[in-house]
Amino acid sequence: MSHGVTLEHVTMRFGAGPAAVDDVDLTIAPGHFFSILGPSGCGKTTLLRMIGGFLEPTSGRVLIGGRDMAGQRPEQRPTAMIFQNLALFPLMTVAENIGFGLEVRGIAAAERRKRVEKLLDVIALPGIADKKVTDLSGGQRQRVAIARALAVEPQVLLLDEPLSALDLKLRQHMRAELRALQQRTGVTFIYITHDQGEALAMSDEVAVMSAGRVQQVAAPAELYDRPRTAFVAGFVGEANRIPGRVTGMDGNEAVVDTAFGPMAGIAPAPLKAGQPAALFVRPERMRLTAAEGLSAIGALPAVVTDQRFEGPFLHLVARPEGHGPGLPAEFLAQLVNDGNLPPLAPGVRIGLAFGPQDAVVLADG
Ligand SMILES: Nc1ncnc2c1ncn2[C@@H]1O[C@H](COP(=O)(O)OP(=O)(O)OP(=O)(O)O)[C@@H](O)[C@H]1O
């Protein structure tokens, strides 16, 4: 089994301003595919560089396999890092690139060749050992960079947005490849990305970061269904946000006074009466309760502004009807096409609704 990684109160300050990474505690299980997800500038790369030994934290501890890494240089750590630009050597062959770290470690040519061949099998590219890296496609180069990192047999592989340079189709294909490769090798992967779809599709666990802090660590489904903060609810997947003020709690449900009247949802943490909060509702949790020709109007009256038919689903965009400061700019609904959907062209007045179980209420503002 490969090593896990523990971060204890890890902080990085570059100057007088706010810390780039601010008091982060994380436990990354051995053999997991762990993603760090967050918007540009939230501190992801800084965190990864501290794990890899390219930066020493201002305070706090990094432990790999239970060992404190303080003062250990990158090559002394059981880690390897793949950078955004891959940093392959353009004048070398694939075999020379993959074997580079082994040569530095003094491993003889015959043994190197054997290991390179094995790694080419692992990345499912046998027979390209003698090609120039400049003759490879983007996806092939990606895999060679991974083979080069795996050649030194790291316990932990650190990946800094390695798919960002690829086009969408290849990126989606490489997600599945990376996941399969991680499972095949059992190496702990720490993967940073600002793409929530990528993080949800590949990971065992995801840490969501904002402004240097970890907001939530959870498995993808839990992150999506039970976000703990308004930031996570808004950043991971799409959500309708209906703001208001809490009027009270009833068990684990909170009632919020909104522009549409009082509405209830599940509150993962207790909220106080009078506190600003918002209901977050996924588009697929919205139900169509009324449309022209069906009946008058539902709990959330709106006018269709756009629709996209996708076979099994109809994606609706609708403008809420009403006025006031708490009115969302638009509603998103993903309706299941059961063969009985009414005509929903732009301009049609509809009613949308959701039950308390379909909404998460989180402190907001
Ligand atoms: N060497 C440095 N010197 C000074 N400030 C830095 C340095 N490296 C990073 N920062 C600052 O720290 C903050 C976090 O940067 P970091 O690169 O870790 O974010 P990120 O989430 O990886 O962003 P991106 O996705 O754009 O790469 C930013 O405000 C950045 O300007």
The ligand as an SDF file (V2000), in Angstrom:
LIG
                    3D

 31 33  0  0  0  0  0  0  0  0999 V2000
    6.0150   32.7650   -5.1780 N   0  0  0  0  0  0  0  0  0  0  0  0
    4.9910   33.5740   -4.8440 C   0  0  0  0  0  0  0  0  0  0  0  0
    5.2220   34.8230   -4.3860 N   0  0  0  0  0  0  0  0  0  0  0  0
    4.2140   35.6350   -4.0180 C   0  0  0  0  0  0  0  0  0  0  0  0
    2.9090   35.3090   -4.0880 N   0  0  0  0  0  0  0  0  0  0  0  0
    2.6090   34.0840   -4.5480 C   0  0  0  0  0  0  0  0  0  0  0  0
    3.6350   33.1460   -4.9590 C   0  0  0  0  0  0  0  0  0  0  0  0
    3.0280   32.0110   -5.3680 N   0  0  0  0  0  0  0  0  0  0  0  0
    1.6970   32.2180   -5.2260 C   0  0  0  0  0  0  0  0  0  0  0  0
    1.4450   33.4420   -4.7400 N   0  0  0  0  0  0  0  0  0  0  0  0
    0.1050   33.9980   -4.4320 C   0  0  0  0  0  0  0  0  0  0  0  0
   -0.5740   33.0640   -3.6070 O   0  0  0  0  0  0  0  0  0  0  0  0
   -1.9360   32.9590   -3.9510 C   0  0  0  0  0  0  0  0  0  0  0  0
   -2.2890   31.5210   -4.3120 C   0  0  0  0  0  0  0  0  0  0  0  0
   -1.6380   31.1520   -5.5250 O   0  0  0  0  0  0  0  0  0  0  0  0
   -1.6780   29.6890   -6.1280 P   0  0  0  0  0  0  0  0  0  0  0  0
   -0.8530   29.6780   -7.3650 O   0  0  0  0  0  0  0  0  0  0  0  0
   -1.3620   28.7070   -5.0730 O   0  0  0  0  0  0  0  0  0  0  0  0
   -3.2240   29.5620   -6.5110 O   0  0  0  0  0  0  0  0  0  0  0  0
   -3.9470   28.4910   -7.4330 P   0  0  0  0  0  0  0  0  0  0  0  0
   -5.2110   28.1650   -6.7370 O   0  0  0  0  0  0  0  0  0  0  0  0
   -3.0370   27.3670   -7.7410 O   0  0  0  0  0  0  0  0  0  0  0  0
   -4.2600   29.3230   -8.7410 O   0  0  0  0  0  0  0  0  0  0  0  0
   -4.1780   28.8690  -10.2950 P   0  0  0  0  0  0  0  0  0  0  0  0
   -5.2660   27.8610  -10.4940 O   0  0  0  0  0  0  0  0  0  0  0  0
   -4.4260   30.1650  -11.0070 O   0  0  0  0  0  0  0  0  0  0  0  0
   -2.8090   28.3030  -10.5270 O   0  0  0  0  0  0  0  0  0  0  0  0
   -2.1530   33.9320   -5.0970 C   0  0  0  0  0  0  0  0  0  0  0  0
   -2.6710   35.1270   -4.5700 O   0  0  0  0  0  0  0  0  0  0  0  0
   -0.7660   34.1190   -5.6640 C   0  0  0  0  0  0  0  0  0  0  0  0
   -0.6500   35.3940   -6.2430 O   0  0  0  0  0  0  0  0  0  0  0  0
  1  2  1  0
  2  3  1  0
  2  7  2  0
  3  4  2  0
  4  5  1  0
  5  6  2  0
  6  7  1  0
  6 10  1  0
  7  8  1  0
  8  9  2  0
  9 10  1  0
 10 11  1  0
 11 12  1  0
 11 30  1  0
 12 13  1  0
 13 14  1  0
 13 28  1  0
 14 15  1  0
 15 16  1  0
 16 17  2  0
 16 18  1  0
 16 19  1  0
 19 20  1  0
 20 21  2  0
 20 22  1  0
 20 23  1  0
 23 24  1  0
 24 25  2  0
 24 26  1  0
 24 27  1  0
 28 29  1  0
 28 30  1  0
 30 31  1  0
M  END
$$$$
